[in-house]
Amino acid sequence: MTKIYFDKLSALLEELAIENEIAKPMEVKHFFSGAALYVNKTICASWSPSGSAFKFEEHEANQIIKSGKAIPLKYSPKGHIKKGYAVFH
């Protein structure tokens, strides 16, 4: 299943064509049941069965979640909320 999300995330990056706008190395890797985007060896986004998650400044993520446009990132239903991440379905 991770190949599906790996391919989707890779295709999205290709479609956005942002590699010339970001001077740091970007890489898509398999990540749990999905795929993750690393910029300069730091994870900033992921795509999995839970949706697409993006890393924001913590206050920005909280605002997006409060607006109802996204939900908090949890790796399991009873797990803790991953601060600074917002999940979009």
PDB file of N, CA, C and O in Angstrom:
ATOM      1  N   MET A   1       0.814  -1.195   0.000  1.00  0.00           N
ATOM      2  CA  MET A   1       0.000   0.000   0.000  1.00  0.00           C
ATOM      3  C   MET A   1       0.858   1.260   0.000  1.00  0.00           C
ATOM      4  O   MET A   1       0.457   2.268  -0.582  1.00  0.00           O
ATOM      5  N   THR A   2       2.019   1.231   0.632  1.00  0.00           N
ATOM      6  CA  THR A   2       2.824   2.446   0.697  1.00  0.00           C
ATOM      7  C   THR A   2       3.239   2.941  -0.688  1.00  0.00           C
ATOM      8  O   THR A   2       3.461   4.137  -0.874  1.00  0.00           O
ATOM      9  N   LYS A   3       3.345   2.038  -1.655  1.00  0.00           N
ATOM     10  CA  LYS A   3       3.747   2.435  -3.007  1.00  0.00           C
ATOM     11  C   LYS A   3       2.721   3.398  -3.615  1.00  0.00           C
ATOM     12  O   LYS A   3       3.095   4.334  -4.321  1.00  0.00           O
ATOM     13  N   ILE A   4       1.457   3.176  -3.350  1.00  0.00           N
ATOM     14  CA  ILE A   4       0.403   4.062  -3.868  1.00  0.00           C
ATOM     15  C   ILE A   4       0.645   5.494  -3.383  1.00  0.00           C
ATOM     16  O   ILE A   4       0.611   6.434  -4.176  1.00  0.00           O
ATOM     17  N   TYR A   5       0.889   5.655  -2.087  1.00  0.00           N
ATOM     18  CA  TYR A   5       1.083   6.982  -1.516  1.00  0.00           C
ATOM     19  C   TYR A   5       2.434   7.569  -1.921  1.00  0.00           C
ATOM     20  O   TYR A   5       2.550   8.778  -2.123  1.00  0.00           O
ATOM     21  N   PHE A   6       3.433   6.736  -2.037  1.00  0.00           N
ATOM     22  CA  PHE A   6       4.736   7.166  -2.528  1.00  0.00           C
ATOM     23  C   PHE A   6       4.583   7.743  -3.939  1.00  0.00           C
ATOM     24  O   PHE A   6       5.102   8.818  -4.238  1.00  0.00           O
ATOM     25  N   ASP A   7       3.878   7.028  -4.786  1.00  0.00           N
ATOM     26  CA  ASP A   7       3.666   7.479  -6.168  1.00  0.00           C
ATOM     27  C   ASP A   7       2.833   8.763  -6.218  1.00  0.00           C
ATOM     28  O   ASP A   7       3.129   9.665  -7.001  1.00  0.00           O
ATOM     29  N   LYS A   8       1.787   8.845  -5.381  1.00  0.00           N
ATOM     30  CA  LYS A   8       0.938  10.037  -5.360  1.00  0.00           C
ATOM     31  C   LYS A   8       1.722  11.268  -4.912  1.00  0.00           C
ATOM     32  O   LYS A   8       1.609  12.334  -5.517  1.00  0.00           O
ATOM     33  N   LEU A   9       2.515  11.122  -3.855  1.00  0.00           N
ATOM     34  CA  LEU A   9       3.280  12.245  -3.342  1.00  0.00           C
ATOM     35  C   LEU A   9       4.369  12.656  -4.333  1.00  0.00           C
ATOM     36  O   LEU A   9       4.614  13.845  -4.533  1.00  0.00           O
ATOM     37  N   SER A  10       5.001  11.697  -4.933  1.00  0.00           N
ATOM     38  CA  SER A  10       6.026  11.987  -5.947  1.00  0.00           C
ATOM     39  C   SER A  10       5.408  12.721  -7.139  1.00  0.00           C
ATOM     40  O   SER A  10       5.988  13.680  -7.649  1.00  0.00           O
ATOM     41  N   ALA A  11       4.238  12.273  -7.578  1.00  0.00           N
ATOM     42  CA  ALA A  11       3.554  12.911  -8.711  1.00  0.00           C
ATOM     43  C   ALA A  11       3.127  14.332  -8.362  1.00  0.00           C
ATOM     44  O   ALA A  11       3.215  15.229  -9.200  1.00  0.00           O
ATOM     45  N   LEU A  12       2.666  14.543  -7.134  1.00  0.00           N
ATOM     46  CA  LEU A  12       2.275  15.880  -6.706  1.00  0.00           C
ATOM     47  C   LEU A  12       3.469  16.827  -6.758  1.00  0.00           C
ATOM     48  O   LEU A  12       3.350  17.950  -7.247  1.00  0.00           O
ATOM     49  N   LEU A  13       4.603  16.387  -6.262  1.00  0.00           N
ATOM     50  CA  LEU A  13       5.803  17.222  -6.298  1.00  0.00           C
ATOM     51  C   LEU A  13       6.220  17.538  -7.726  1.00  0.00           C
ATOM     52  O   LEU A  13       6.620  18.659  -8.041  1.00  0.00           O
ATOM     53  N   GLU A  14       6.121  16.550  -8.565  1.00  0.00           N
ATOM     54  CA  GLU A  14       6.469  16.759  -9.972  1.00  0.00           C
ATOM     55  C   GLU A  14       5.519  17.765 -10.613  1.00  0.00           C
ATOM     56  O   GLU A  14       5.945  18.633 -11.374  1.00  0.00           O
ATOM     57  N   GLU A  15       4.232  17.643 -10.300  1.00  0.00           N
ATOM     58  CA  GLU A  15       3.233  18.555 -10.859  1.00  0.00           C
ATOM     59  C   GLU A  15       3.443  19.988 -10.369  1.00  0.00           C
ATOM     60  O   GLU A  15       3.285  20.943 -11.130  1.00  0.00           O
ATOM     61  N   LEU A  16       3.796  20.127  -9.102  1.00  0.00           N
ATOM     62  CA  LEU A  16       4.017  21.458  -8.537  1.00  0.00           C
ATOM     63  C   LEU A  16       5.306  22.096  -9.039  1.00  0.00           C
ATOM     64  O   LEU A  16       5.428  23.321  -9.062  1.00  0.00           O
ATOM     65  N   ALA A  17       6.261  21.273  -9.440  1.00  0.00           N
ATOM     66  CA  ALA A  17       7.548  21.743  -9.981  1.00  0.00           C
ATOM     67  C   ALA A  17       8.208  22.776  -9.076  1.00  0.00           C
ATOM     68  O   ALA A  17       8.578  23.862  -9.524  1.00  0.00           O
ATOM     69  N   ILE A  18       8.351  22.427  -7.793  1.00  0.00           N
ATOM     70  CA  ILE A  18       8.929  23.367  -6.833  1.00  0.00           C
ATOM     71  C   ILE A  18      10.420  23.143  -6.580  1.00  0.00           C
ATOM     72  O   ILE A  18      11.032  23.872  -5.800  1.00  0.00           O
ATOM     73  N   GLU A  19      10.995  22.155  -7.225  1.00  0.00           N
ATOM     74  CA  GLU A  19      12.401  21.850  -6.956  1.00  0.00           C
ATOM     75  C   GLU A  19      13.328  23.020  -7.257  1.00  0.00           C
ATOM     76  O   GLU A  19      14.401  23.117  -6.661  1.00  0.00           O
ATOM     77  N   ASN A  20      12.943  23.904  -8.160  1.00  0.00           N
ATOM     78  CA  ASN A  20      13.770  25.075  -8.470  1.00  0.00           C
ATOM     79  C   ASN A  20      13.556  26.220  -7.484  1.00  0.00           C
ATOM     80  O   ASN A  20      14.352  27.158  -7.433  1.00  0.00           O
ATOM     81  N   GLU A  21      12.487  26.143  -6.707  1.00  0.00           N
ATOM     82  CA  GLU A  21      12.188  27.188  -5.736  1.00  0.00           C
ATOM     83  C   GLU A  21      12.751  26.880  -4.352  1.00  0.00           C
ATOM     84  O   GLU A  21      12.875  27.774  -3.515  1.00  0.00           O
ATOM     85  N   ILE A  22      13.087  25.633  -4.119  1.00  0.00           N
ATOM     86  CA  ILE A  22      13.615  25.216  -2.825  1.00  0.00           C
ATOM     87  C   ILE A  22      15.056  24.765  -3.030  1.00  0.00           C
ATOM     88  O   ILE A  22      15.322  23.801  -3.749  1.00  0.00           O
ATOM     89  N   ALA A  23      15.969  25.467  -2.396  1.00  0.00           N
ATOM     90  CA  ALA A  23      17.394  25.208  -2.617  1.00  0.00           C
ATOM     91  C   ALA A  23      17.918  24.011  -1.822  1.00  0.00           C
ATOM     92  O   ALA A  23      19.055  23.584  -2.020  1.00  0.00           O
ATOM     93  N   LYS A  24      17.108  23.481  -0.943  1.00  0.00           N
ATOM     94  CA  LYS A  24      17.546  22.351  -0.117  1.00  0.00           C
ATOM     95  C   LYS A  24      17.107  21.041  -0.753  1.00  0.00           C
ATOM     96  O   LYS A  24      16.122  21.009  -1.491  1.00  0.00           O
ATOM     97  N   PRO A  25      17.832  19.954  -0.471  1.00  0.00           N
ATOM     98  CA  PRO A  25      17.471  18.664  -1.069  1.00  0.00           C
ATOM     99  C   PRO A  25      16.091  18.176  -0.625  1.00  0.00           C
ATOM    100  O   PRO A  25      15.742  18.240   0.553  1.00  0.00           O
ATOM    101  N   MET A  26      15.319  17.690  -1.593  1.00  0.00           N
ATOM    102  CA  MET A  26      13.991  17.133  -1.324  1.00  0.00           C
ATOM    103  C   MET A  26      14.005  15.652  -1.681  1.00  0.00           C
ATOM    104  O   MET A  26      14.628  15.236  -2.658  1.00  0.00           O
ATOM    105  N   GLU A  27      13.294  14.855  -0.856  1.00  0.00           N
ATOM    106  CA  GLU A  27      13.253  13.417  -1.107  1.00  0.00           C
ATOM    107  C   GLU A  27      11.944  12.842  -0.580  1.00  0.00           C
ATOM    108  O   GLU A  27      11.508  13.179   0.521  1.00  0.00           O
ATOM    109  N   VAL A  28      11.328  11.982  -1.362  1.00  0.00           N
ATOM    110  CA  VAL A  28      10.141  11.248  -0.921  1.00  0.00           C
ATOM    111  C   VAL A  28      10.607   9.861  -0.485  1.00  0.00           C
ATOM    112  O   VAL A  28      11.349   9.190  -1.202  1.00  0.00           O
ATOM    113  N   LYS A  29      10.156   9.437   0.716  1.00  0.00           N
ATOM    114  CA  LYS A  29      10.526   8.128   1.252  1.00  0.00           C
ATOM    115  C   LYS A  29       9.274   7.412   1.751  1.00  0.00           C
ATOM    116  O   LYS A  29       8.262   8.041   2.063  1.00  0.00           O
ATOM    117  N   HIS A  30       9.364   6.094   1.818  1.00  0.00           N
ATOM    118  CA  HIS A  30       8.285   5.315   2.435  1.00  0.00           C
ATOM    119  C   HIS A  30       8.241   5.660   3.915  1.00  0.00           C
ATOM    120  O   HIS A  30       9.279   5.851   4.548  1.00  0.00           O
ATOM    121  N   PHE A  31       7.026   5.739   4.464  1.00  0.00           N
ATOM    122  CA  PHE A  31       6.841   6.186   5.843  1.00  0.00           C
ATOM    123  C   PHE A  31       5.620   5.482   6.420  1.00  0.00           C
ATOM    124  O   PHE A  31       4.496   5.776   6.012  1.00  0.00           O
ATOM    125  N   PHE A  32       5.809   4.572   7.347  1.00  0.00           N
ATOM    126  CA  PHE A  32       4.738   3.775   7.929  1.00  0.00           C
ATOM    127  C   PHE A  32       3.851   3.211   6.818  1.00  0.00           C
ATOM    128  O   PHE A  32       4.338   2.453   5.980  1.00  0.00           O
ATOM    129  N   SER A  33       2.564   3.562   6.791  1.00  0.00           N
ATOM    130  CA  SER A  33       1.672   3.020   5.762  1.00  0.00           C
ATOM    131  C   SER A  33       1.504   3.981   4.597  1.00  0.00           C
ATOM    132  O   SER A  33       0.561   3.853   3.815  1.00  0.00           O
ATOM    133  N   GLY A  34       2.409   4.940   4.476  1.00  0.00           N
ATOM    134  CA  GLY A  34       2.307   5.927   3.403  1.00  0.00           C
ATOM    135  C   GLY A  34       3.671   6.374   2.923  1.00  0.00           C
ATOM    136  O   GLY A  34       4.615   5.586   2.852  1.00  0.00           O
ATOM    137  N   ALA A  35       3.758   7.646   2.597  1.00  0.00           N
ATOM    138  CA  ALA A  35       5.012   8.230   2.118  1.00  0.00           C
ATOM    139  C   ALA A  35       5.186   9.593   2.774  1.00  0.00           C
ATOM    140  O   ALA A  35       4.214  10.237   3.170  1.00  0.00           O
ATOM    141  N   ALA A  36       6.447  10.025   2.884  1.00  0.00           N
ATOM    142  CA  ALA A  36       6.743  11.311   3.500  1.00  0.00           C
ATOM    143  C   ALA A  36       7.688  12.115   2.626  1.00  0.00           C
ATOM    144  O   ALA A  36       8.543  11.565   1.932  1.00  0.00           O
ATOM    145  N   LEU A  37       7.519  13.417   2.674  1.00  0.00           N
ATOM    146  CA  LEU A  37       8.407  14.339   1.972  1.00  0.00           C
ATOM    147  C   LEU A  37       9.386  14.910   2.985  1.00  0.00           C
ATOM    148  O   LEU A  37       8.995  15.461   4.015  1.00  0.00           O
ATOM    149  N   TYR A  38      10.652  14.769   2.673  1.00  0.00           N
ATOM    150  CA  TYR A  38      11.716  15.336   3.487  1.00  0.00           C
ATOM    151  C   TYR A  38      12.370  16.463   2.705  1.00  0.00           C
ATOM    152  O   TYR A  38      12.687  16.312   1.525  1.00  0.00           O
ATOM    153  N   VAL A  39      12.569  17.592   3.371  1.00  0.00           N
ATOM    154  CA  VAL A  39      13.328  18.697   2.798  1.00  0.00           C
ATOM    155  C   VAL A  39      14.497  18.931   3.737  1.00  0.00           C
ATOM    156  O   VAL A  39      14.323  19.186   4.929  1.00  0.00           O
ATOM    157  N   ASN A  40      15.691  18.839   3.172  1.00  0.00           N
ATOM    158  CA  ASN A  40      16.910  18.973   3.968  1.00  0.00           C
ATOM    159  C   ASN A  40      16.913  17.980   5.139  1.00  0.00           C
ATOM    160  O   ASN A  40      17.308  18.318   6.255  1.00  0.00           O
ATOM    161  N   LYS A  41      16.468  16.763   4.863  1.00  0.00           N
ATOM    162  CA  LYS A  41      16.436  15.648   5.817  1.00  0.00           C
ATOM    163  C   LYS A  41      15.443  15.832   6.964  1.00  0.00           C
ATOM    164  O   LYS A  41      15.533  15.144   7.982  1.00  0.00           O
ATOM    165  N   THR A  42      14.496  16.760   6.800  1.00  0.00           N
ATOM    166  CA  THR A  42      13.471  16.989   7.816  1.00  0.00           C
ATOM    167  C   THR A  42      12.109  16.760   7.188  1.00  0.00           C
ATOM    168  O   THR A  42      11.812  17.296   6.120  1.00  0.00           O
ATOM    169  N   ILE A  43      11.276  15.958   7.856  1.00  0.00           N
ATOM    170  CA  ILE A  43       9.947  15.669   7.325  1.00  0.00           C
ATOM    171  C   ILE A  43       9.081  16.930   7.375  1.00  0.00           C
ATOM    172  O   ILE A  43       9.066  17.645   8.377  1.00  0.00           O
ATOM    173  N   CYS A  44       8.360  17.191   6.279  1.00  0.00           N
ATOM    174  CA  CYS A  44       7.484  18.361   6.255  1.00  0.00           C
ATOM    175  C   CYS A  44       6.077  18.022   5.762  1.00  0.00           C
ATOM    176  O   CYS A  44       5.161  18.831   5.904  1.00  0.00           O
ATOM    177  N   ALA A  45       5.900  16.827   5.181  1.00  0.00           N
ATOM    178  CA  ALA A  45       4.575  16.426   4.703  1.00  0.00           C
ATOM    179  C   ALA A  45       4.528  14.912   4.589  1.00  0.00           C
ATOM    180  O   ALA A  45       5.555  14.250   4.441  1.00  0.00           O
ATOM    181  N   SER A  46       3.328  14.383   4.662  1.00  0.00           N
ATOM    182  CA  SER A  46       3.156  12.938   4.452  1.00  0.00           C
ATOM    183  C   SER A  46       1.805  12.692   3.798  1.00  0.00           C
ATOM    184  O   SER A  46       0.901  13.524   3.865  1.00  0.00           O
ATOM    185  N   TRP A  47       1.689  11.523   3.160  1.00  0.00           N
ATOM    186  CA  TRP A  47       0.432  11.117   2.530  1.00  0.00           C
ATOM    187  C   TRP A  47       0.234   9.660   2.883  1.00  0.00           C
ATOM    188  O   TRP A  47       1.090   8.821   2.605  1.00  0.00           O
ATOM    189  N   SER A  48      -0.902   9.363   3.496  1.00  0.00           N
ATOM    190  CA  SER A  48      -1.186   8.002   3.965  1.00  0.00           C
ATOM    191  C   SER A  48      -2.692   7.777   3.922  1.00  0.00           C
ATOM    192  O   SER A  48      -3.436   8.664   3.504  1.00  0.00           O
ATOM    193  N   PRO A  49      -3.151   6.601   4.350  1.00  0.00           N
ATOM    194  CA  PRO A  49      -4.602   6.367   4.381  1.00  0.00           C
ATOM    195  C   PRO A  49      -5.353   7.393   5.250  1.00  0.00           C
ATOM    196  O   PRO A  49      -6.555   7.587   5.069  1.00  0.00           O
ATOM    197  N   SER A  50      -4.662   8.040   6.176  1.00  0.00           N
ATOM    198  CA  SER A  50      -5.297   9.047   7.037  1.00  0.00           C
ATOM    199  C   SER A  50      -5.521  10.367   6.331  1.00  0.00           C
ATOM    200  O   SER A  50      -6.318  11.184   6.794  1.00  0.00           O
ATOM    201  N   GLY A  51      -4.837  10.597   5.219  1.00  0.00           N
ATOM    202  CA  GLY A  51      -4.934  11.851   4.483  1.00  0.00           C
ATOM    203  C   GLY A  51      -3.561  12.437   4.226  1.00  0.00           C
ATOM    204  O   GLY A  51      -2.541  11.762   4.371  1.00  0.00           O
ATOM    205  N   SER A  52      -3.552  13.689   3.846  1.00  0.00           N
ATOM    206  CA  SER A  52      -2.305  14.409   3.596  1.00  0.00           C
ATOM    207  C   SER A  52      -2.022  15.288   4.802  1.00  0.00           C
ATOM    208  O   SER A  52      -2.848  16.117   5.183  1.00  0.00           O
ATOM    209  N   ALA A  53      -0.849  15.103   5.401  1.00  0.00           N
ATOM    210  CA  ALA A  53      -0.465  15.882   6.579  1.00  0.00           C
ATOM    211  C   ALA A  53       0.671  16.824   6.211  1.00  0.00           C
ATOM    212  O   ALA A  53       1.599  16.451   5.493  1.00  0.00           O
ATOM    213  N   PHE A  54       0.585  18.052   6.714  1.00  0.00           N
ATOM    214  CA  PHE A  54       1.613  19.045   6.449  1.00  0.00           C
ATOM    215  C   PHE A  54       2.093  19.647   7.757  1.00  0.00           C
ATOM    216  O   PHE A  54       1.318  19.828   8.697  1.00  0.00           O
ATOM    217  N   LYS A  55       3.378  19.952   7.804  1.00  0.00           N
ATOM    218  CA  LYS A  55       3.990  20.574   8.975  1.00  0.00           C
ATOM    219  C   LYS A  55       3.865  22.087   8.856  1.00  0.00           C
ATOM    220  O   LYS A  55       4.187  22.665   7.818  1.00  0.00           O
ATOM    221  N   PHE A  56       3.396  22.720   9.921  1.00  0.00           N
ATOM    222  CA  PHE A  56       3.249  24.165  10.002  1.00  0.00           C
ATOM    223  C   PHE A  56       3.871  24.640  11.311  1.00  0.00           C
ATOM    224  O   PHE A  56       4.225  23.834  12.171  1.00  0.00           O
ATOM    225  N   GLU A  57       3.997  25.941  11.447  1.00  0.00           N
ATOM    226  CA  GLU A  57       4.284  26.480  12.771  1.00  0.00           C
ATOM    227  C   GLU A  57       3.103  26.054  13.643  1.00  0.00           C
ATOM    228  O   GLU A  57       1.969  26.003  13.167  1.00  0.00           O
ATOM    229  N   GLU A  58       3.362  25.748  14.913  1.00  0.00           N
ATOM    230  CA  GLU A  58       2.311  25.189  15.766  1.00  0.00           C
ATOM    231  C   GLU A  58       1.058  26.064  15.812  1.00  0.00           C
ATOM    232  O   GLU A  58      -0.053  25.539  15.737  1.00  0.00           O
ATOM    233  N   HIS A  59       1.209  27.374  15.933  1.00  0.00           N
ATOM    234  CA  HIS A  59       0.032  28.253  16.005  1.00  0.00           C
ATOM    235  C   HIS A  59      -0.735  28.251  14.684  1.00  0.00           C
ATOM    236  O   HIS A  59      -1.960  28.371  14.685  1.00  0.00           O
ATOM    237  N   GLU A  60      -0.033  28.115  13.561  1.00  0.00           N
ATOM    238  CA  GLU A  60      -0.715  28.059  12.263  1.00  0.00           C
ATOM    239  C   GLU A  60      -1.514  26.769  12.124  1.00  0.00           C
ATOM    240  O   GLU A  60      -2.652  26.783  11.653  1.00  0.00           O
ATOM    241  N   ALA A  61      -0.916  25.658  12.536  1.00  0.00           N
ATOM    242  CA  ALA A  61      -1.629  24.375  12.490  1.00  0.00           C
ATOM    243  C   ALA A  61      -2.883  24.446  13.350  1.00  0.00           C
ATOM    244  O   ALA A  61      -3.946  23.976  12.944  1.00  0.00           O
ATOM    245  N   ASN A  62      -2.763  25.030  14.531  1.00  0.00           N
ATOM    246  CA  ASN A  62      -3.917  25.154  15.428  1.00  0.00           C
ATOM    247  C   ASN A  62      -5.032  25.986  14.798  1.00  0.00           C
ATOM    248  O   ASN A  62      -6.209  25.655  14.943  1.00  0.00           O
ATOM    249  N   GLN A  63      -4.667  27.070  14.095  1.00  0.00           N
ATOM    250  CA  GLN A  63      -5.669  27.913  13.436  1.00  0.00           C
ATOM    251  C   GLN A  63      -6.379  27.152  12.322  1.00  0.00           C
ATOM    252  O   GLN A  63      -7.599  27.242  12.183  1.00  0.00           O
ATOM    253  N   ILE A  64      -5.617  26.404  11.531  1.00  0.00           N
ATOM    254  CA  ILE A  64      -6.204  25.633  10.430  1.00  0.00           C
ATOM    255  C   ILE A  64      -7.157  24.576  10.977  1.00  0.00           C
ATOM    256  O   ILE A  64      -8.244  24.368  10.437  1.00  0.00           O
ATOM    257  N   ILE A  65      -6.745  23.916  12.044  1.00  0.00           N
ATOM    258  CA  ILE A  65      -7.584  22.879  12.667  1.00  0.00           C
ATOM    259  C   ILE A  65      -8.852  23.510  13.249  1.00  0.00           C
ATOM    260  O   ILE A  65      -9.952  22.989  13.065  1.00  0.00           O
ATOM    261  N   LYS A  66      -8.691  24.630  13.950  1.00  0.00           N
ATOM    262  CA  LYS A  66      -9.859  25.315  14.534  1.00  0.00           C
ATOM    263  C   LYS A  66     -10.835  25.788  13.463  1.00  0.00           C
ATOM    264  O   LYS A  66     -12.040  25.858  13.709  1.00  0.00           O
ATOM    265  N   SER A  67     -10.324  26.114  12.277  1.00  0.00           N
ATOM    266  CA  SER A  67     -11.205  26.583  11.191  1.00  0.00           C
ATOM    267  C   SER A  67     -12.040  25.443  10.608  1.00  0.00           C
ATOM    268  O   SER A  67     -13.015  25.685   9.896  1.00  0.00           O
ATOM    269  N   GLY A  68     -11.654  24.188  10.913  1.00  0.00           N
ATOM    270  CA  GLY A  68     -12.383  23.039  10.387  1.00  0.00           C
ATOM    271  C   GLY A  68     -11.866  22.552   9.046  1.00  0.00           C
ATOM    272  O   GLY A  68     -12.418  21.609   8.479  1.00  0.00           O
ATOM    273  N   LYS A  69     -10.820  23.176   8.532  1.00  0.00           N
ATOM    274  CA  LYS A  69     -10.263  22.770   7.240  1.00  0.00           C
ATOM    275  C   LYS A  69      -9.374  21.531   7.350  1.00  0.00           C
ATOM    276  O   LYS A  69      -9.089  20.878   6.346  1.00  0.00           O
ATOM    277  N   ALA A  70      -8.944  21.214   8.552  1.00  0.00           N
ATOM    278  CA  ALA A  70      -8.057  20.066   8.768  1.00  0.00           C
ATOM    279  C   ALA A  70      -8.329  19.492  10.150  1.00  0.00           C
ATOM    280  O   ALA A  70      -9.064  20.073  10.949  1.00  0.00           O
ATOM    281  N   ILE A  71      -7.729  18.354  10.412  1.00  0.00           N
ATOM    282  CA  ILE A  71      -7.833  17.715  11.725  1.00  0.00           C
ATOM    283  C   ILE A  71      -6.415  17.497  12.264  1.00  0.00           C
ATOM    284  O   ILE A  71      -5.453  17.522  11.497  1.00  0.00           O
ATOM    285  N   PRO A  72      -6.283  17.286  13.568  1.00  0.00           N
ATOM    286  CA  PRO A  72      -4.956  17.035  14.134  1.00  0.00           C
ATOM    287  C   PRO A  72      -4.393  15.699  13.652  1.00  0.00           C
ATOM    288  O   PRO A  72      -5.149  14.784  13.327  1.00  0.00           O
ATOM    289  N   LEU A  73      -3.083  15.592  13.607  1.00  0.00           N
ATOM    290  CA  LEU A  73      -2.417  14.350  13.215  1.00  0.00           C
ATOM    291  C   LEU A  73      -2.221  13.471  14.439  1.00  0.00           C
ATOM    292  O   LEU A  73      -1.638  13.892  15.437  1.00  0.00           O
ATOM    293  N   LYS A  74      -2.719  12.237  14.346  1.00  0.00           N
ATOM    294  CA  LYS A  74      -2.504  11.197  15.355  1.00  0.00           C
ATOM    295  C   LYS A  74      -2.093   9.950  14.605  1.00  0.00           C
ATOM    296  O   LYS A  74      -2.680   9.630  13.572  1.00  0.00           O
ATOM    297  N   TYR A  75      -1.093   9.238  15.105  1.00  0.00           N
ATOM    298  CA  TYR A  75      -0.654   8.016  14.438  1.00  0.00           C
ATOM    299  C   TYR A  75      -1.561   6.830  14.764  1.00  0.00           C
ATOM    300  O   TYR A  75      -1.541   5.819  14.062  1.00  0.00           O
ATOM    301  N   SER A  76      -2.352   6.953  15.822  1.00  0.00           N
ATOM    302  CA  SER A  76      -3.344   5.928  16.163  1.00  0.00           C
ATOM    303  C   SER A  76      -4.512   6.637  16.840  1.00  0.00           C
ATOM    304  O   SER A  76      -4.344   7.737  17.365  1.00  0.00           O
ATOM    305  N   PRO A  77      -5.694   6.021  16.835  1.00  0.00           N
ATOM    306  CA  PRO A  77      -6.874   6.696  17.405  1.00  0.00           C
ATOM    307  C   PRO A  77      -6.684   7.155  18.855  1.00  0.00           C
ATOM    308  O   PRO A  77      -7.209   8.196  19.250  1.00  0.00           O
ATOM    309  N   LYS A  78      -5.941   6.385  19.641  1.00  0.00           N
ATOM    310  CA  LYS A  78      -5.726   6.755  21.037  1.00  0.00           C
ATOM    311  C   LYS A  78      -4.384   7.441  21.261  1.00  0.00           C
ATOM    312  O   LYS A  78      -4.026   7.755  22.396  1.00  0.00           O
ATOM    313  N   GLY A  79      -3.648   7.672  20.187  1.00  0.00           N
ATOM    314  CA  GLY A  79      -2.327   8.287  20.286  1.00  0.00           C
ATOM    315  C   GLY A  79      -2.405   9.775  20.573  1.00  0.00           C
ATOM    316  O   GLY A  79      -3.470  10.389  20.515  1.00  0.00           O
ATOM    317  N   HIS A  80      -1.245  10.336  20.884  1.00  0.00           N
ATOM    318  CA  HIS A  80      -1.195  11.770  21.162  1.00  0.00           C
ATOM    319  C   HIS A  80      -1.197  12.565  19.848  1.00  0.00           C
ATOM    320  O   HIS A  80      -0.847  12.046  18.788  1.00  0.00           O
ATOM    321  N   ILE A  81      -1.591  13.802  19.947  1.00  0.00           N
ATOM    322  CA  ILE A  81      -1.616  14.695  18.785  1.00  0.00           C
ATOM    323  C   ILE A  81      -0.191  15.153  18.488  1.00  0.00           C
ATOM    324  O   ILE A  81       0.536  15.592  19.379  1.00  0.00           O
ATOM    325  N   LYS A  82       0.187  15.042  17.229  1.00  0.00           N
ATOM    326  CA  LYS A  82       1.508  15.479  16.776  1.00  0.00           C
ATOM    327  C   LYS A  82       1.438  16.990  16.553  1.00  0.00           C
ATOM    328  O   LYS A  82       0.790  17.453  15.615  1.00  0.00           O
ATOM    329  N   LYS A  83       2.096  17.746  17.406  1.00  0.00           N
ATOM    330  CA  LYS A  83       2.016  19.213  17.368  1.00  0.00           C
ATOM    331  C   LYS A  83       2.599  19.760  16.066  1.00  0.00           C
ATOM    332  O   LYS A  83       3.616  19.286  15.560  1.00  0.00           O
ATOM    333  N   GLY A  84       1.914  20.773  15.549  1.00  0.00           N
ATOM    334  CA  GLY A  84       2.389  21.452  14.350  1.00  0.00           C
ATOM    335  C   GLY A  84       1.981  20.812  13.043  1.00  0.00           C
ATOM    336  O   GLY A  84       2.361  21.303  11.980  1.00  0.00           O
ATOM    337  N   TYR A  85       1.215  19.727  13.086  1.00  0.00           N
ATOM    338  CA  TYR A  85       0.781  19.055  11.863  1.00  0.00           C
ATOM    339  C   TYR A  85      -0.731  19.174  11.713  1.00  0.00           C
ATOM    340  O   TYR A  85      -1.475  19.124  12.692  1.00  0.00           O
ATOM    341  N   ALA A  86      -1.170  19.332  10.464  1.00  0.00           N
ATOM    342  CA  ALA A  86      -2.595  19.352  10.147  1.00  0.00           C
ATOM    343  C   ALA A  86      -2.836  18.335   9.026  1.00  0.00           C
ATOM    344  O   ALA A  86      -2.063  18.262   8.070  1.00  0.00           O
ATOM    345  N   VAL A  87      -3.903  17.561   9.151  1.00  0.00           N
ATOM    346  CA  VAL A  87      -4.236  16.520   8.178  1.00  0.00           C
ATOM    347  C   VAL A  87      -5.438  16.979   7.349  1.00  0.00           C
ATOM    348  O   VAL A  87      -6.460  17.409   7.885  1.00  0.00           O
ATOM    349  N   PHE A  88      -5.285  16.874   6.041  1.00  0.00           N
ATOM    350  CA  PHE A  88      -6.347  17.226   5.105  1.00  0.00           C
ATOM    351  C   PHE A  88      -6.830  15.948   4.431  1.00  0.00           C
ATOM    352  O   PHE A  88      -6.015  15.137   3.991  1.00  0.00           O
ATOM    353  N   HIS A  89      -8.144  15.759   4.346  1.00  0.00           N
ATOM    354  CA  HIS A  89      -8.694  14.567   3.703  1.00  0.00           C
ATOM    355  C   HIS A  89      -8.964  14.813   2.255  1.00  0.00           C
ATOM    356  O   HIS A  89      -9.431  13.915   1.553  1.00  0.00           O
TER     357      HIS A  89
END
